Amino acid sequence: MKKKLSFVLAFLMAASIMAGCKKTEENTDGLPDITEPTVSLTQMTTEETTTTSEETTTEETTTEETTESETETTTASETTSATTTATAATASAAAAKDWNETEISETLYIKTSCYSRTRAIVGSDSVKKYSAGTRIEVVAATDTGYYKLADGTFIHSDYVTDEEPAAATTTKKVTTTKATEDDGLIIEDDTSAETTQKQPTGSSSVDGKHPKNFKDRYPYQQLSKKEQQLYQTIVEAAYDFKDMVDMPQGLDSDQIYRVYSMVYDNEPQLFWLSRTIPTALGGMLLIDYSHTKSEAEQYQAAIDKNRKEVMKSVNGYSSTISKLKVIYDWIVLNNVCDTTAGGDGSTIVNGIGGYGVIQCQGYAKSFLYLCDYAGIECMTVPGINGVSEERPSHAWNIVYCDNGYYIVDTTWGDPIVSYGNKNYIRYTFFLSNDSMIENTHLNKATMTRNNGTVVKIFDPPACTKTSCYYFKAYNKEYSDFNTAKQAILDEIDSAVKQKKNVVEIKVTDHDLWEQLFTTDIALEFQKYAKGKSSSVSKIMRQRAFTEGSLVVQYDIVYN
């Protein structure tokens, strides 16, 4: 029944997709100091594999920074008179309804302690606290991801299950805090609430005890029964390092390619699996491995050590946005991008274990692996880069954050820049949506075989929400020129003090985006930055990847 309800919610939430801005050519004005780097993109040539490579700027990263801290805002507060408030909530919702409802009639259960809300939108007032295991009567589902209760209030679908819990879940109370100007974090969702999500501990993946059940993965649920059977066979075989397994009858080579690609991309804990598509022979599937079990155990020890450190930081926060930012920042700041990285460059061995450089698949799988341990739904999406004419293969992630699905591209958060430091990190593609990437990330979850056959791996969920986008959540979005210009100057102040390279804000329309990149304005920003420190050499406009999201990005180059 939960699948049926989830389908209703997914259908409603995918009803509208925002339109993006048309890409324009890069402006190269030839100024002596202000420069706009051209984009050099590379494509890796491989055999029939699932590996991908990504596009980056032609520069390289060198030094280090700490992640910026943030204070979370929790808005839930217990109401003494739930009945009265619920009645008022119903009247308020009827007066101004910003969502659509589909009538259903189901008995469900609360899976983790939460509050009902007056309206089915992010940031609405809390009404009544529900404990884990509480039975609720649902009368409707909304296109904003909420279930409507019989009393007219709403509970987000993240907190609901159709299975009656065997025992109540223990929750930890989080003290309510208020975001300050320095924090900048605005939580506009329903999951910055009063409980922390229970974190799966998990044993070593080599022992087959990864915290995420593969049957719960979004891509897996789109497979046919025979394909799911093959998926399970490959996963179980990999844990035992079996090199020959029975294969379900009736599957063609494209289906084998599809399933193995899905396993390789979305089961990051099986890092010893070879990238090469298995050979089918006489009803058997021959599986290759890139590492022996003893080698895998050695790598796993390093992976476990770093994963535990990351999870300590992740578990210090209650909001999903903050947890995801910790993971994002750690991966970007602890890795170096190399588009030619093969082998473990596309796995968590390098991405989390720290054994070498990584490329886009390594970034995506490392992010997915840590999300698995944080209890956050995530998937890897293969595709191609739409910025370069070469169209190199690429990989990124989709995560579920609070009120819907969002896109995360850690690779493009960690570009290779010769003038930069290892502390170079940008957030243009941190919790973005489909409209923001429609000109940059193409052929979503589609791969082309060596024989030219195009194989659709799965249909990714629509990413249409904006409230969790980094620049909205951290109050860095502006709608008028003077306020936006001052915000950039303030960002330059902060960046120069910390010797950071990236200055970025978001604006609300394309004309304003263009205006903030004009030569006169750019020269003004450069003069201001140089006046702040003699170590500033110049600034550089970054527009190749930012137009779709209307992010204004300047890079500061130091002597």
N, C-alpha and C positions, 0 to 999 in steps of 0.2 A: 504493500500500500504506500510506503514511503516513496518508492520509485514513481508511482502514479502522481503523488502530490508534488514531488520534485519536478516532474515533467510540467505540471501545471504552472509552478512558479517560474521555471526556466522559460516557458513559452511566454508568460506575461512579461518577464523582465527583459526579454529580447525584442519587445515589440517596436522599439524605436532606436535608431542608431544615429548619432550626431554626424553631421557632414564636416569634413576636414577642409583645410585650405590648400589651394593649388600651389604646387612647388614652382619657384622661380629660379632662374639661373643665378649662380654666384656672382656677386659684384666684385671685380678686382680693380680697385681704384688706383693702385700703384703708389700710394702714399709711402714716404720713406720709413715711417715707424709703424703705422697701423697696417697690419697685414691680415689677409684672409687665406689660411692654408687651403691648398687644394686637397681633394680626397683621393688617396691611392688605395685601390681595393684589389685584393688577391683572391684567386680561386684555387683550392687544392685539388689536385687530380688524384683519384684513388681508384681501387678496384671496386667491385660490387660491395660497397660498405654503407653503413649508416652514418659515417662521420660527416661533420659539417665544418666549414670555416667561416670567419666573419670579417666584415669590413671595419677598418679603422683609419684614422688619419695617419700620415706618414712619419710621425714623430715617435719618441720612445720615452718610457717612464723611468724615474730614477730614485726618488726619495720617499719619505714616510710621514704619515700624520695619524692623529687619533681621531676617532669618530666624534662628530658633534653630539653633545648630549641634549636630551630633550625631557621636558616634564609633561606628563600626560594629564589630560583633563577627564575626570569622571563626572558624569552628570546625574547618575542615578541616586535618588534619595527615597527612603521609605515613606509612604503616605499613610497617615493614620486612619483616614476614612476612605477606603478604596471604593466603596459603593457610590458615594457622592461624586467622587472624582471621575469614576467611570461614566456616570450619567452625563457629566459636563463634557467628558471626552467625546462621547457619541454626538452631542450637539455641535461641538467644535468641528469634528470631522465632517459632519453633514454640511456645515456652513462652507467649508473650503476643502474639497477633496482633491489631493494632488496625486491620486493613484487610481488604478482600475482594480475591480474585484471580480473574482470568479467564485460563485457559490459552491461550496462543498459541505459535506457533513461527515466528520471523522472524529474519533476519539484518539487523542495523542497523549504523549507524556513529555514532561520537561526533563531534558537530559543533563542540564547543568543550571544551577541557581541563576535566576534572572528577574527582570522586572517587565511587567506589561507596560505598554505605552499608550498615550492618548491618541496618537495618529500613526499611520503606517509610513512614516518618513523619518529620516535620520534626525537626531537631535530633539525629538519630541519629548514631552514631559513624562516622567515615570508615574505609574499608578499603584501597582500592587506587586509585592515581591512573591515569586514562586520558587519553591525549593525543588531540588532534583527529585524526580520520581512522581511529582504531582500530576494527576490526570487532568487533562483539559479537553473541552469540547470546542472543536474548530468549525466555524460556519462559512469561512471564505478564505481564499488565498489572493494576495495582491501582487501587482507587477513590480513592487518595490522589495519583494523578498520577505514579506511578513504573513503570518496567519492571523485572521480575525477571530476573536473569541466570542462566545455567546453574549458576553456583557458589553460588546462593542469596542473593547480595547484590542491591542495588537501585541504579538510577540514575534520576534524575528525567527526565521526558520532555522538559524544556526543552533537555537536552543531546544529544538523539538525533535522527537523521535517517535516512531510508531511501535517501538519495543518497550515494554514495561521494564524499567530497571530492576535488577535483582536486589539492589540496595542503593540507598541514597548516596550521591557523590559528595565527598567531603570538599568543601570550598574554603577558600581563604579570603577573608575580608580585606579589601584594599581601601586605604584612607582616601577620601575624596580630596582632590587638589584643584587649584585653579591655575590655568596657564597664565604666565606673566608675559610681558612684552618681549623679554629676552628669550623665553622659551619658544614663543611663536606657534606652538602646536594647537590647532583647533580640531577637536574631535567632533565630527559631525555624523556620528554613527551610533549604533545601538550596542556595540560590543566593547566600548571603553567602560564597561559596567563594573559591578562590584565583586566579580569573582575572577580569579585567574584560571585559565584553562589547564586541566590536568595534563602534565607533560609525560609522554611515554618515555620510559627509560631505555628499553631495548638492549639486547645483548649484541655481541659482535655479529655483523652481517654474514660472516663466513659460516657461522653456526646456524644460519637460516632464521634468525629472530629479529628481523627488521621490524620497527614499530608500525609500519604502514602495510595493511593487507592489500595485496595487488588487486583483489576483487573489488575494492572500493575506489580504484583509480578511475577517473573520468574517461580516459581513452579506452580502457579495457571494456567498459560497459557498452561500447559501440560495436564490439566484435560479435560475430555469429557464434553459436554454441560450439561448433567445431574449431573456430579460431580461438575461442576462449580456452578450449581444451588444449590446443597447441601452446598457447601462452602459459598456461599452468605447467605443462610438461617441460617447457624450456626453463621456467623459473626453478622448478623442483630439481631438474637435472643440473642446473648451474650450481645450486647449493651443494650438491654431491659430486660436482666435477665429472659428471658422466659425459662421455664423448659420443655416445650413440643411444638414441631413444626411439621408441615407437612413435609414429606420426599418424594422426587421424586420417582416414581415407577420404578422398574427394577434394582435397585442397590443392589448388594450382600454385605455380611458382610465385605469382603476384601476391597471393594470400600469405605464403610463407614469408615473403619479403616484408609485407605489411606487419605481420605479427612480430617477427624478429626485430624489425626496426622499432616497433613500439616498446618491446621489452628492453632493448638496448638504451633507448632514450629515457624511459620512465621507470626503470628499476635501477637507480644509480648505485645502489648497494652492491650490485653484481658487477663490480668494476673489472673482474677478471674475464668476463666474456669478451671474445674477440669481436672486432668490428665487422668481420667478414660474414656475409649471410651464409647460414648452414647449407650443406648439400643434402638433397633428398635422394635416397638410394634404396630401392626395393622396399618401400614402406617404412624405412628408417630415416632418421635425421641425424646427420653427422655434425656435431657441435665442436667448434674450436675455442680454445682458451688462450688468453694472452699471458696468464700467470699460472703457476702451479699453486696448489693449496698452501704450501708452506710459505711461498712468496706472498700470497694474498694475506695470510695471517700476519706477516711482518708489516705489510702496508696498513692493514686494518688497525694495528696498534697505534700508529701515528695518526690515522684518521680519527680514532676514538678519542685520543688525547685532545686534539684540537676541537673536535665536536663538543666535548664536555665543557671546554672553556667558553665556546660560543653560547652554549645553552645556559650557562650561568648568567650571562648577560641578558639573553633572551627572556629568561624566567624572572628577571627583575622588573619586567614591564607587564602590564595587563592588557593594553590595547594591541590589536593585531597590527596596526600601522607601525607602532614602535618596535614590535618583535621583528617585523619584516625589514625595517630599516637597520636593525642591528645585524641581521643576516646579510643584507645587501652591502652594508659598509664593510663588514669583515671580509667578504669575498673580494670586493674591489681592492681593498687596502692590503690584502695579503697575497695577491696574485699579480703576475705580469702577463699581459696579453701577447701572444705570438701566433700569427695566422698560419705559420708553417708547423706548429706543434702537432706531432702525430702521436700515436700510441696513447700513453697515459695523459697526454695533453687534452684528451677528450673525456677524461674520467675524474672521479673524486680523489684518485691517488695523488695527482698533482694539485687539484683544486682545493682539497681540504687537508690532504696528507703533507703537502708542501714539498713534493719531490721534484718540481720543475715548473716550467711555463705551461700555460693552457690556452686553448682557443675557445670559440663560442660554446661548443658542446660541453666543454669542461666547466665553463661558467654556469651554464644552464643546469647541468646535472648536480653540481655542487649546491646551487641554490635550492633545487628540489630536495636533495638529501637532507639539508638542514631544516627545510620546511616540514619534512616528514617527522622529524624529531620534535619540532615545535607544535605539531598537531594542526598545521595549517594546510588546507587543500592546495595542491600545486601540480602542475604538469609541464613537461617539456614540449615545445612546439618547434618542429623543424620547418625550414622554408628557405627563402633566398633574400639577399639584400637588394633593395630596389633603388639604391642611390647610385650605384656604379653600372656602367654599360656592360661590364663583365658578368654581372649578376652572380656573385659567389654565393655558395650555400651559407646558411646561417641557422642559429637556434636561439630561442628565448623561452621565457616562462609565462604562464598564466596562473594567477593565484586567486583564491577567494578571500576577499577582505571586507568584512563587515556587511556591506549591502549589495555585493555583486562581485563579478569577476573583473580582474584588472591585469594589465600587461606589465611585466618586469623584464628588462633587458640589462643584466649586469655587465655584459660585454661592452655595450656602448656607454656604460657608466664608468668604464675604465679604459679610455682610449690610449693609444701609444703616442705620446707627445714628447718631442725632443727637448722642448723648453721647460717641461714640467718636472714635477717631483713625483715620488710614489704616492704622495697625498692627493694627487689629482683624482677627483671624484665628481661626477655630475649626476643630476637627478631627472633629466629630461624624460627618461624612460622608466622611472620608478613609479609604478602604479598608474600608468597611463591607460588610454582606452583605444578602441579600434580606429576612431577618426583621426587620432594623433599619429598613427603609424601607417595609414593607408597608402602612402607613397614611399615608405621606407622598408616595410616588412611584407614581402609578397609570398604567394604560393603557400599559405599557411597550412602546416601539417601535410604537405604534399612533397613527394620525392620522386626523382626521375632515375630509373634504372639505367645501367650501361647500354641496354638494348633499346633505349629510347622510350620505354613504357613509363607513363606517368602513373604513380600509385598514390592514392589518397590514403593517408595513414589513419586520420580520424577527423571529425568535424569539431573544431574548438568551440567552446562556449562564446557567445557574444559578450564583448566587453564594452558596455555603454555608459557606465557610471563615471562620475567625476569627483565625488566628495572626498575620496581617499587619495586623489592625486597629490603628489608631494607638495606642489606649490599652493594648492588649496588648503591642505591639512596644516601646513606650516605658515599660513598667512603671508604668502609671497606672490599674490596675484593682484594686479593693479589695472584700473580702467581709465585713468586719465594721465596725460603726459607729465605734468609737473610732479605728481605723486610717484609715478614710475621712475622718472629721472632721479628724484631724490633717493628712492629706494636703491637704485644702482650705485649712487655715490656712497650710501651707507654700507652697501655690500663691499665696495672697494675698500672703505675704511677697515672693515673687519678682515678682509682677505689679506691686506698688506700687513696688518698687525700680526697675523698668524703665518704670514708668508705662504698663503694658499694661492693657487693659480686660477680657480674658477669663481666667476661672479655671474650669478644667474637669477632672474626673476621671470614671472609669467605675466603676460598682458592679455586683455580680453578681446582685442580685435587686430586684424592684420595691418591696418593703416598705422596703428600705434606701434606695432612690431617693427614696421619699416622705418618709421620716424626715429626710433631709438637706435637705428643702425646707420643713419646718415653720416656722411663724412664729418660735418661740422660737430655733430654731437659726439661722435667717436673721438675726434681730436680733443674735445673738451674733457671727456672721461680720461683720456691718456694724460693730458696735462695735470689733471687732478691727482691721478695715481702717482705720477712722477713727483708731484709736490709732497706727497705723503712719505716717500722714502727714496733715497738716492739709489737704492738697490733695484728699483723698477726700471727695466729697459724699455718696454713698450707694452701695448695691449693688442689683442687680436680678436677680431669679430668671428664668432662661430655661428654660421647660419646653415651649413649643409644639412644638419640633422634636426634643426630646431623649429623650422617653419610650421610644420603640421601641428605642433603643440603650442605655438606662439610663445616659446621660451626665448627670452633675450639673454644671450650668453656672451660674455667677454672673458678672455683669458689674459691673465697678467703674467708677463715674462720678466724674470729677474736676471740681473747681471750675474 
